[in-house]
Amino acid sequence: MRVLIFCLGLWAAVLPAIAAPNVVLFLADDLGYGDLGCFGHQVIQSPNLDAFAKEGVRLTQCYSGSAVCSPSRSALLTGRTPHRNGVYTWIAEGAEVHLRTSEVTLPKLLKGAGYGTCHVGKWHLNGLFNDAKQPQPGDHGYDWWLATQNNAGPSHENPDNFVRNGQPVGLMQGYSAPLVVEEAIGWLKEKRDPAKPFFLAVWTHEPHYPIKSDPKFKALYPGLTDDVQAEHHANVTQMDHAFGNLMAALKEQKLEDNTVVFFTSDNGPEGDGVKSPGRGSSGGLRGRKRDLHEGGIRVPGIVRWPGQIPAGTTCDVPVIGSDVFPTMLGVAGVAVPVDRVIDGVDVMKVLKGEAAEVERPQPLFWRLHMAPNAKVAMRVGDWKLLADETLSEFELYDLKADPKEASDLKEKEAARFEAMKKQLAAHNSAIDAEGPDWWRRLSPNGGKPKSAKEGKKKGE
């Protein structure tokens, strides 16, 4: 028996260790549900993402955590609905609102588990960017970061407002998405510890306005006489090109097979789709950015994990941005925190096609004070309830039968309506009791003080 044990021990010693999977989170900015070829757009050229969709699973009911940028980003990193984690609206430069260090983030947990971590691109999770008065990307677990507070400035072309690891970079030659991917590739090749698995967040500015696209991408749309539309479509192609560069780098470095890549967007498209700015597509869904109807929050979602997620598949199960946190922790074998409410759930089994649904202790939920009409929304199963800020005016939709939210069923489905009203009120109250009170005393437009007096109140 001792000889057998010795032999087994020797055999285990010579077996190569199984490497933990790497994780890439690629986030586009204001990319609408219908803005890619693989999601039905007939004009926009997105060859790299179209090919990527054939290599993994396309999410037909993928949701952002909010209908604007900062809250959606906070949900991705914490697994918590934005009013719970405090980032309740988009964050204006100089605002008090920020992602607090009391929140436990995905990069921080993965770093603690031995991962190398890097963020490149838009940050938009604090008002005092690169200021010690508020946490910066490094304080949330990133070893290496290159970021802007919000938009690339003065535009996507030759931006001059990037900061790398706390040091202003100055003028950069080129266009935003290719530049941030170039930084990511440089980190993969030269800066990271190759003995460690990695978490890489690539958050492009494209196609957020002010838009500026490389002429070589605009040249792909000679038939478009509207220059604003051509600029937008070229901008999506510019982002797609950068994504393709990153995927090529993963393949070149033989990292492709052991890397989970999650691609999505932070909210629906800007504008009305007809006038400038805002020529993105909601895919025919009602509403756009800043709206809690489907067009403002349903976004493209594609996930690839070779050998684990079947290629060329689709997933019709609703998935939300807060699910990224527990799902990627599950991929890495890291425990989800139990000392706080996590709104997201691990959805890997449905992405793999091993389960037809997921159990959600917390319902899908959105809240946005700057939304034009309905400011609160909740989805349970196929049913979605929207309400005004006082929870006194409502809309009820069956998304399976009516994804465009054309028929309000609150009167025909009276019993369901009453039950969901009670559930929404209770859930909303629980979130209010946990999160900071910024939303009560600060403007919904960027989190600046409503008045000088309000601005003097102590923040969190």
QUITA-V21133 format. One line per field, one symbol per residue. ss: DSSP state (~ for helix, > for strand, _ for the rest). burial: + if it has 16 or more other ideal C-beta (glycine too) atoms within 10 Angstrom, else -. A space follows every 10 residues. Layout:
BEGIN
ss = ???
burial = ???
END
This chain:
BEGIN
ss = _~~~~~~~~~ ~~~~______ _>>>>>>>__ ______~~~_ ______~~~~ ~~~~~_>>>_ _>>_____~~ ~~~~~~~~__ _~~~~_____ _______>__ _____~~~~~ ~~___>>>>> >>___>____ ______~~~~ ___>>>>>__ ______>___ __>>__>>__ ____>~~~~~ ~~~~~~~~~~ ~______>>> >>>_______ ____~~~~__ ______~~~~ ~~~~~~~~~~ ~~~~~~~~~~ ~~___~~~>> >>>>>_____ __________ __________ ___~~~~>>_ >>>>______ __>>>___>> __~~~~~~~~ ~~________ _______~~~ ~~________ ___>>>>___ _____>>>>> __>>>>>___ ___>>>>>__ __________ ___~~~~~~~ ~~~~~~~~~~ ~~~~___~~~ ~>______>_ _~~~~_____
burial = ---------- ---------+ ++++++++++ +++++++++- +--+++-+++ -++-++++++ ++++++++++ ++++++++++ ++++++++++ ++--++++++ --++++++++ +-+-++++++ ++++++++++ ---++++--+ ++++++++++ +++-+++++- +++-----+- -+--++++++ ++++++++-- -+---+++++ +++++++++- ++++--++-- +--+---+++ ++++++++++ +++++++-++ ----++-+++ ++++++++++ +-+--+++++ +++-++++++ ++++++++++ +++++--++- ----+-++++ ++++++++++ ++-+-++--- -+++++++-+ ++-----+-+ -++++++++- +--+++++++ --+++++--- ---++++++- -++++---++ --+--++--+ +--+--++-- +---++-++- ++++-++++- --------+-
END
